[in-house]
């Protein structure tokens, strides 16, 4: 039996969930490196889900690969921005457990919670905690954990044909992967409940109107816009962006005193960087700054 969004929109369940059919070849298992493509271009780490025949329903191996690549991006000074996207007509149709290690015993109380903590929640936390700005370039259907994967990103670009679906309720399940944490912070509690209670497909245009998407563009222009935005971020003051991301992500979790203290600490840390001094110097000297990411 599937475990909440850990099972996501499994390819063999698409007819039941209302998602497009992924086709019989979805059951084939490809090497991990082939199902998550990775490249580094101009300081931008491109992470691309590549199981188009399964609408990019994410497997256990893919999840671990994405988490590792995001950790690498944080640690690598040569990476200054990340783009998360996918091939085909689906961004991510949820999670697919068929590649997960087989359980060694019968499930007991506590196993489900542990699976969620170590699975879906780790994936979303990896995006939120990445020290580099992460852009989601949503090329198609984003359902269940796939939708939350996009919403966790710092900026969301979407093809005009993309849809977002809080699919959990269609299976009588509770949202996981941080959905009940992310959505109310993005659209407010009432809108979040509407999306989660009904599980209706949300068009890219409506997602932009609600504030879940930054920009909606024709599908043929999605990659170009992602490259443009990622290039601008990669040319920016990387440590300042990382500290800004941390401040914004934490802003709704504490009181004003905590937020102000975090802001002051971030300023203290940032003023030790070369880029901060370059920014001030360029202002005084009336020239464009040249940021190096440290």
C-alpha positions in Angstrom: 0.0 0.0 0.0 1.4 3.5 -0.9 2.6 5.6 2.0 1.0 9.1 1.5 2.8 11.3 -1.0 5.8 9.1 -0.8 3.9 7.1 -3.4 2.8 10.3 -5.2 1.1 9.9 -8.6 2.5 6.4 -9.4 2.6 5.8 -13.2 0.2 2.9 -12.9 -2.3 5.0 -11.0 -2.6 7.9 -13.4 -6.1 6.8 -14.7 -7.3 6.7 -11.1 -5.9 10.1 -10.1 -6.9 11.9 -13.2 -3.4 12.5 -14.4 -2.3 11.7 -18.0 -1.4 8.0 -18.7 2.3 7.5 -18.4 2.4 4.4 -20.6 3.4 0.7 -19.9 7.1 1.4 -20.4 7.0 3.5 -17.1 7.8 0.3 -15.2 11.2 0.0 -16.7 14.1 1.0 -14.4 16.9 3.1 -15.9 20.3 3.8 -14.3 20.1 6.6 -11.7 22.5 8.9 -13.6 20.3 8.6 -16.7 17.1 9.5 -14.8 18.6 12.6 -13.2 20.6 14.6 -15.7 23.2 17.1 -14.3 25.3 19.8 -15.9 27.2 22.9 -14.8 27.0 25.9 -17.1 28.3 29.3 -16.2 28.0 28.8 -12.5 24.5 27.3 -12.8 23.8 23.7 -11.7 21.1 22.2 -13.9 19.3 19.3 -12.3 16.8 17.6 -14.7 14.4 14.8 -13.9 14.5 12.4 -16.9 11.8 9.8 -16.7 9.4 11.3 -19.3 7.7 8.0 -19.9 6.6 8.1 -16.2 5.8 11.8 -16.1 8.9 12.1 -14.0 7.4 10.4 -11.0 10.4 10.4 -8.7 12.0 7.2 -7.5 14.0 6.5 -4.4 17.3 6.7 -6.3 16.3 9.9 -8.0 15.4 11.5 -4.7 18.7 10.6 -3.2 20.5 11.9 -6.3 18.7 15.3 -6.2 19.4 15.7 -2.5 23.1 14.9 -3.1 23.3 17.4 -6.0 21.7 20.1 -3.9 24.2 19.5 -1.1 27.1 19.6 -3.6 25.7 22.9 -4.9 25.8 24.4 -1.4 29.4 23.3 -0.9 30.8 24.2 -4.3 31.9 27.8 -4.7 31.7 27.3 -8.5 28.0 26.8 -8.3 26.1 30.1 -7.8 22.5 29.1 -8.8 20.5 26.0 -9.4 17.8 25.2 -11.9 15.5 22.2 -11.2 13.5 21.1 -14.3 12.4 18.0 -16.2 12.1 16.4 -19.6 8.8 15.6 -21.5 5.4 16.8 -20.5 5.5 16.2 -16.8 7.6 18.1 -14.2 7.0 15.5 -11.5 3.8 13.5 -11.1 4.6 12.6 -7.5 6.8 9.9 -6.0 7.3 6.3 -7.3 8.3 3.8 -4.6 9.1 0.9 -6.9 12.8 1.7 -6.8 12.9 1.8 -3.0 14.7 -0.8 -1.0 12.4 -3.7 0.0 11.2 -3.6 3.6 13.0 -6.2 5.8 10.0 -6.9 7.9 6.2 -6.2 8.3 5.4 -2.6 8.9 5.0 -1.5 12.5 3.8 1.8 14.1 6.4 4.5 13.5 7.5 3.2 10.2 5.3 5.5 8.1 6.4 8.6 10.0 10.0 7.6 9.6 9.6 7.0 5.9 8.1 10.5 5.5 10.8 12.1 7.5 13.6 10.4 5.7 12.0 10.6 2.3 9.7 13.4 1.1 10.6 15.8 3.9 14.3 15.3 3.3 13.8 16.2 -0.4 11.9 19.4 0.3 14.3 20.4 3.1 17.2 19.9 0.7 15.7 22.6 -1.6 14.8 24.9 1.3 18.3 24.6 2.9 20.3 24.8 -0.3 22.7 27.7 0.1 22.3 28.7 -3.5 19.1 30.2 -5.0 17.0 27.4 -6.7 14.7 28.1 -9.7 12.0 25.6 -10.6 11.3 25.5 -14.4 8.0 23.7 -14.4 7.5 22.2 -17.9 4.3 20.2 -17.2 2.3 18.5 -14.6 3.5 18.9 -11.0 1.4 16.7 -8.6 1.7 15.7 -5.0 5.4 15.8 -3.9 6.1 17.2 -7.4 4.1 20.3 -6.7 5.8 20.7 -3.3 9.2 20.3 -4.9 8.4 23.3 -7.1 6.8 25.4 -4.3 9.9 24.8 -2.2 12.1 26.5 -4.8 13.0 30.2 -4.4 11.6 31.2 -7.7 9.1 29.3 -9.9 8.8 29.6 -13.6 6.1 27.6 -15.5 5.2 26.8 -19.0 1.7 28.0 -19.8 0.6 24.4 -20.2 1.8 23.3 -16.7 -0.6 22.3 -14.0 -0.3 21.9 -10.2 -2.3 19.3 -8.3 -2.6 18.6 -4.6 -3.4 15.1 -5.5 -3.3 13.5 -2.0 -7.0 14.0 -1.2 -7.9 12.0 -4.3 -6.5 9.0 -2.6 -7.8 9.8 0.9 -4.3 10.7 2.0 -2.8 13.6 4.1 -0.4 15.9 2.2 3.2 15.3 2.9 6.5 16.7 1.7 5.9 19.9 3.6 2.8 20.8 1.8 0.9 22.0 4.8 3.9 24.1 5.7 4.6 25.6 2.3 1.2 26.4 0.9 -0.3 28.5 3.8 2.9 30.6 3.7 2.5 31.1 -0.1 -1.2 31.7 -0.5 -2.7 31.8 3.0 -4.6 29.2 5.0 -7.9 29.5 3.2 -6.5 29.1 -0.3 -4.2 26.3 0.9 -7.2 24.4 2.3 -9.2 24.9 -1.0 -6.3 23.4 -3.0 -5.8 20.5 -0.5 -9.4 19.7 0.2 -10.6 19.5 -3.4 -7.4 18.4 -5.2 -8.4 20.3 -8.4 -5.8 20.9 -11.1 -4.5 24.4 -11.0 -3.5 26.0 -14.3 -0.2 27.8 -14.5 -2.0 31.1 -15.1 -4.1 30.6 -11.9 -1.0 29.5 -10.0 0.7 32.8 -11.0 -2.4 34.7 -10.0 -2.3 33.1 -6.5 1.4 33.8 -6.1 2.6 30.2 -6.4 4.4 31.0 -9.7 6.6 34.0 -10.5 6.2 33.9 -14.3 4.2 31.9 -16.8 5.6 31.7 -20.4 4.9 29.6 -23.5 6.6 26.3 -23.2 9.1 27.1 -25.9 10.4 30.0 -23.9 10.7 28.3 -20.5 14.3 27.2 -20.8 15.5 30.6 -22.1 13.8 32.4 -19.2 15.3 30.0 -16.7 18.7 30.5 -18.2 18.3 34.3 -18.1 17.2 34.3 -14.4 19.8 31.8 -13.3 22.5 33.8 -15.1 21.5 36.9 -13.3 21.6 35.1 -10.0 24.9 33.5 -10.8 26.3 36.9 -11.4 25.1 38.2 -8.1 26.5 38.3 -4.6 26.1 34.6 -3.8 26.6 34.8 0.0 24.3 37.8 0.3 21.6 35.8 -1.6 22.1 32.8 0.6 21.7 34.9 3.8 18.7 36.6 2.3 17.1 33.2 1.5 17.6 32.1 5.1 16.0 35.3 6.5 13.0 35.1 4.2 12.4 31.4 4.8 12.6 31.8 8.6 10.5 35.1 8.6 7.1 33.5 9.3 8.4 31.0 11.9 9.4 33.4 14.7 8.6 36.7 16.3 9.9 40.2 15.4 12.7 40.1 17.9 14.0 36.8 16.5 13.7 38.1 12.9 15.5 41.3 13.8 18.3 39.4 15.6 18.7 37.1 12.6 18.9 40.1 10.2 21.6 41.8 12.3 23.6 38.5 12.4 23.3 38.1 8.7 24.5 41.6 8.1 27.5 41.0 10.3 28.4 37.8 8.5 27.8 39.3 5.0 30.0 42.3 5.6 33.0 40.0 5.9 32.6 38.9 2.3 34.5 40.2 -0.7 31.3 40.8 -2.6 29.8 43.1 0.0 32.9 45.3 0.0 32.9 45.3 -3.8 29.3 46.4 -3.8 30.0 49.3 -1.5 33.2 50.2 -3.4 31.4 50.1 -6.8 28.7 52.4 -5.5 31.2 55.0 -4.2 33.2 54.7 -7.5 30.1 54.9 -9.6 30.7 51.7 -11.6 29.0 48.3 -12.0 30.0 45.8 -9.4 31.8 42.6 -10.3 30.7 39.9 -7.9 32.7 36.7 -7.5 30.5 34.7 -5.2 32.4 35.0 -2.0 
